[in-house]
Every structure is written in structure tokens, then in C-alpha cells.
């Protein structure tokens, strides 16, 4: 009889944790049946594309009836999901990120009488910082996941950060690196062939080093005009970023781009001035696409490139970024791309992740 694995995600949309979950669920193993559940209803073109991907791989999905903020959605989650649980009686619940963590905690709290005591809980830690601005909720929820020994870290820095925050937890937390599949590359329509095309992509939030991003671009525009910056993503700091860069002719904004990993090879370099990362999937995807990356030397980014990687700075130093950009012509682009590709192929292939999670579900 198949083991039913239920992935709980924030919503059906593009995102790193959703990508991890769907890549696990693409495992070709007849002993498992995969389901996706969203806490709040994803809406729009990206949600539809995500659902088509689920259907393509014969993954079951269950849509939230609520379109609202994530905390309210998590609070109401148990009161519609119990019917789904009763129908399928899952063997494993796998939670991804904070809103699903809260939703699953509340569901087990309110409907414990419906749940088989053998039901397994898995919870992937995707980032080095948990429960921003929600510390009280976080500590309540953490006792639930610690009790069930549910935690899995996506990298050694994530594991260390978690144990530092929850020092009372002495048991070992396994590390399972995110695994990605190599994407067939397609041309990106916005490429400026006369320029060096630099990509920034991701949520436009403080974590991604937005101040460093626009300061670097502004100074480069004054001193060297052969770079063209493509900024892909949405977020609360986008208005500030647009305001800072609106007068520059070498910057273009796109919003979100679904399946961005299939277009990465079109660019010349990826710029990632992140202040912290759990384990950057975009960096790994870029190396699979042979797109070299310019990064801040933080855990979660330096773990995704060879130790000798030359395109990195310490503490998001703008002057050091400027030196890298000014000297890009001195580097062998193809050699860098090949080195990064070889590194991620050996360490972050999708098969190793699928095998380890399936073993975890079974044991």
C-alpha cells in the first residue's frame, strides 16, 4: 500500500520552499503518493502554472478556500483541512516555512483525536532565521516539532543557527541538501546584446541586500556604462528600489518571472548581495545553467560555490563589488561556469535529495 505524503506549503506559487517540495514529489517511486496543500489560496498566472506542474507529475493537490494574509489563513486552516485528512489519512505530513508550521501545529492541537499516533511529521528548515517578529508563536510551535523530532536542515549553517536558537534541543538534526534538476534553457527576450547582462532576482526585501544593490548600480552607472541590470522580483522594498534607479537607462524591472531557472543561461552574471541565506536555490540553479554568480560571502551562498570562487566579497562591501565588476573582463567566464557546474552537479543533484527524504518518510 502506498505511503501518502502531504506537503503543506504557504500557497501554490513560485518560491524556494515550494520548489523543494515539488522536486521531492517528482521522485519516480511507486511506493509513495504525493499531495500538496496550501494554507492560503494562491491566485494569478504563477499559481496556475504551479498547478499545471503538479498535474503534469500526477501530484494530488488541495486548495485553500481562503484568500487572506498567511497568519489568518493558518489560524483557519484546521477547520477546513480536517475533512481532507479524514478522507486520505496521510502517513506523513511535511511542513515548509512558518505559516504551514503554524497551520500544522494548530491542526494537530485541535484535531488530535482524528490523527493516528503513527503519523510521521517532517519539517524542513529553509532559513537561518526563524520567526521574525513572531517569537512567542515560534517558541510554542517549536516545542511541537521538537517533540516529534521532525526537523531537517537544508544546510549545515541552517542546522547550526537552529541549535543556537534552541539550545535545549540536544538531538542531532539531519542535513539534506536541496536537490535541483537541470533545466532546459530558453532565450530570455530582454537581453541587451551590446552590454554585459547582469541579473538580480528574488524577493525585494532587506535580506537580499537591496541597499547594496542600488548603491552598486548607481556608482557603476557613473563610472562604467557597459553593464545592463535586469531586476526580477516583487516585494515591500520595490518602490524604494525603483525610486533609486528610475533615472538610469541601464536598469529594467520585470516583476516575477515564472520558471526563471529556464532562462538563466541567457544572462552573463548573477548578482546576489544577500545579507543571509539558508541555502540559495537560485545560486544552485544558476550554476546548473552555467551562469556565474557575484555574491556576498555569507553562509548559504558560499556553500553553493567552490571554495576558491573569486567573485565574492566580505560584508557586502560596495567597493569590493565595484572592483569585481570592473575586472570581469579578466576572468574566464566559461571556466568559471564549468567549475560551478561541476560543483553543484556533485553536491546538489535532485536524486540525492529525493532518496534521503524518501528514506526519512519510510523510517
Secondary structure by P-SEA (a helix, b strand, c coil): cbbbbbbbcccccccaaaaaaaaaaccccccbbbbbbbccccccaaaaaaaaaaaaabbbbbbbcccccaaaaaaaccccaaaaaaaccccbbbbcccaaaaaaaaaaaaccccccccbbbbbbbcccccccccaaaaaaaaaaaaaacccccccaaaaaaaaaaccccccbbbbbcccccccbbbbbcccccccbbbbbbcccccccaaaaaaaaaaaaaaccccbbbbbbbcccaaaaaaaaccccccccccccccccccccccccbbbbbcccccccaaaaaaaaacbbbbbcccaaaaaacccccccccccccaaaaaaaaaaccccaaaaaaaaaaaaaaacccaaaaaaaaaaaaac
